[in-house]
Amino acid sequence: MVKRLRFVTPVLFGLLLVLGAPGAWSQDQAADSDLPKVRVITSEGAFTLQLRPDVAPKTVANFLRYVQEGFYDGTVFHRVIPGFMIQGGGFNEALARKSTHAPIVNEATATLPNLRGTIAMARTRDPNSATSQFFINVVDNDFLNAGVRGPGYAVFGKVIEGMGVIDAIARVRTGYTRGMADVPVEPVVIESVTVLPEADPS
């Protein structure tokens, strides 16, 4: 990892959105209407994610399990680095770590690279250590892709609405708090995360 990536908290990464890469987000792999969508409401605004269970089934199932349990409600984006990514989903406003389910296998693939707007599960140096934390790439982060510097970080979806909110979060003032760097001075709270109903085919 580059020096700017401090492993004071489980580092995250891995996502999708490959504009132009073979099969990255194409109709050949999955019909857009069939892909699950999730709405995330934060103290900075709302954004919508489109997930890829056809490419990263275990990762998506793990994420949706936390969503359906209401796990993410009241958590924060605890690590924000402009020009890189925003990370959240593991700590409450008091920066207390939440208990999680067991780690999942790393499903990183070169098919879905870490481009701007993609979401991936955070992890430690152990490729198979991701639990609840995730990050959203603010720029293309090719060095996080599978095979570039190791197993990579599993991309499992992308922002399809509200990227301006992601950019706003990436610009908040940060500092050093409770042994962690790049923590927003004013908490950026994830108020709710919900699965959107499927579109009516009629």
ChimeraX attribute file (.defattr): number of C-alpha atoms within 10 A of each C-alpha:
attribute: neighborCount
match mode: 1-to-1
recipient: residues
	/A:1	10
	/A:2	6
	/A:3	6
	/A:4	8
	/A:5	12
	/A:6	13
	/A:7	15
	/A:8	11
	/A:9	18
	/A:10	20
	/A:11	22
	/A:12	30
	/A:13	30
	/A:14	35
	/A:15	36
	/A:16	33
	/A:17	26
	/A:18	22
	/A:19	14
	/A:20	9
	/A:21	13
	/A:22	12
	/A:23	16
	/A:24	19
	/A:25	22
	/A:26	15
	/A:27	10
	/A:28	9
	/A:29	12
	/A:30	15
	/A:31	10
	/A:32	14
	/A:33	13
	/A:34	12
	/A:35	15
	/A:36	18
	/A:37	22
	/A:38	20
	/A:39	18
	/A:40	20
	/A:41	18
	/A:42	22
	/A:43	14
	/A:44	17
	/A:45	17
	/A:46	19
	/A:47	19
	/A:48	20
	/A:49	24
	/A:50	22
	/A:51	30
	/A:52	27
	/A:53	16
	/A:54	12
	/A:55	24
	/A:56	20
	/A:57	14
	/A:58	16
	/A:59	27
	/A:60	20
	/A:61	14
	/A:62	18
	/A:63	20
	/A:64	19
	/A:65	14
	/A:66	18
	/A:67	19
	/A:68	12
	/A:69	10
	/A:70	13
	/A:71	20
	/A:72	26
	/A:73	20
	/A:74	17
	/A:75	25
	/A:76	25
	/A:77	26
	/A:78	26
	/A:79	21
	/A:80	25
	/A:81	22
	/A:82	18
	/A:83	15
	/A:84	17
	/A:85	25
	/A:86	25
	/A:87	28
	/A:88	24
	/A:89	25
	/A:90	24
	/A:91	19
	/A:92	20
	/A:93	16
	/A:94	10
	/A:95	17
	/A:96	11
	/A:97	13
	/A:98	13
	/A:99	11
	/A:100	12
	/A:101	11
	/A:102	10
	/A:103	14
	/A:104	17
	/A:105	13
	/A:106	23
	/A:107	21
	/A:108	29
	/A:109	22
	/A:110	22
	/A:111	19
	/A:112	29
	/A:113	30
	/A:114	35
	/A:115	24
	/A:116	24
	/A:117	26
	/A:118	31
	/A:119	32
	/A:120	28
	/A:121	34
	/A:122	28
	/A:123	27
	/A:124	15
	/A:125	13
	/A:126	11
	/A:127	19
	/A:128	15
	/A:129	19
	/A:130	28
	/A:131	24
	/A:132	28
	/A:133	23
	/A:134	26
	/A:135	27
	/A:136	32
	/A:137	30
	/A:138	23
	/A:139	16
	/A:140	18
	/A:141	19
	/A:142	15
	/A:143	16
	/A:144	24
	/A:145	26
	/A:146	23
	/A:147	13
	/A:148	11
	/A:149	11
	/A:150	11
	/A:151	19
	/A:152	25
	/A:153	33
	/A:154	34
	/A:155	39
	/A:156	32
	/A:157	31
	/A:158	27
	/A:159	23
	/A:160	16
	/A:161	15
	/A:162	16
	/A:163	19
	/A:164	13
	/A:165	17
	/A:166	22
	/A:167	18
	/A:168	12
	/A:169	23
	/A:170	24
	/A:171	15
	/A:172	18
	/A:173	14
	/A:174	19
	/A:175	13
	/A:176	11
	/A:177	13
	/A:178	9
	/A:179	8
	/A:180	15
	/A:181	19
	/A:182	19
	/A:183	24
	/A:184	22
	/A:185	13
	/A:186	11
	/A:187	19
	/A:188	22
	/A:189	22
	/A:190	23
	/A:191	17
	/A:192	18
	/A:193	24
	/A:194	17
	/A:195	15
	/A:196	13
	/A:197	9
	/A:198	11
	/A:199	8
	/A:200	6
	/A:201	5
	/A:202	3
